[in-house]
Amino acid sequence: MNLEQLWSELTTELLDILAANRSRIAELDVREKADQTLLTEADLAVEQLIMAKIRALDPAARVLAEESGSGSWRPGIDEEPARIWIIDPIDGTAEFVHPRSAEFCSVVCLLEQRTPVAALIVAPELGTGRTPVVVQASRADSTILVNGRPAVLNNHSEPALVASLTRSSGSEAPPYESAMVKAGYRLKTRTTSQTLDMLRTALDLTDHVDGAPRFDLFHRKQQKVWDGLAGLCLGEIVGLMCTDGEGNKRLPVSIDTLAQPEPAFASTVMGRPEAVKWFVELARDSRTETPKSS
């Protein structure tokens, strides 16, 4: 299976279709889904494009996609396949519909034995001067490319003391957030593209994106699988710690998770190992009302 050719063709076509839809944002049909996230006709068009390209390469593909294709396969309908494709046509749709925002991307992740082994992330306007940032990742050879060149990993000796603790708009701040601030962390809590926040946890994008933050830690409760698996693929390659909120390994994805009508992780924590271990303990202590600030 020629993933390199698929990623190349998809990148070209995704950049074209996303640009075409961004040029007519005011005309797009936009509606709110049951979970209060947005769905546009662009999401559906992009998803159909990606699914068609995948099935041209892999006719028997089992696909979990966020929008129209979300019900195409579930465990129990047929035998569990060795290979599953995960699609998020536009991660950050609420940002996509705002012309000034660049915090959105299209995401494809390939699972083998329920573990992410390859990923494509296409962020068409994220780069300096609204240029594309395209990330290709392969666990088979432990490579990550950004715009065709080897990525700079976010493994600096000194931590950035910045964390992405995304949560739903209007939700109450959990106690551990104030403890993290007291410990010197700067926090990003507003949800944009979770994939891009996980990307900034795994990679240093300074050479590609003006003012790109480096996150030591990413955390999200009730994270849909298509928002997280490509980021987890990057994290595993870089050597970050990837766990749930209790510190258990996040991968491989359980069959029970994939079988959900809206497959989601109860929680995802990814980052520098020392940061993840500290955060998991901090969050656990906050639930028992004995928070630690360092």
Secondary structure, 3 states (H helix, E strand, C coil): CCHHHHHHHHHHHHHHHHHHHHCCHHHCCEEECCCCCEEEHHHHHHHHHHHHHHHHHCCCCEEEECCCCCCCCCECCECCCCEEEEEEEEECHHHHCCCCCCCCEEEEEEEECCEEEEEEEEEEEEECCCEEEEEEEECCCCEEEECCEECCECCCCCCCCEEEEEECCCCCCCHHHHHHHHCCCEEEEECCCHHHHHHHHHECCCCCCCCCCCCCEEEEEEEEHHHHHHHHHHHHHHCCEEECCCCCECCCCCHHHHCCCCCEEEEEEEECHHHHHHHHHHHHHHHCCCCCCC
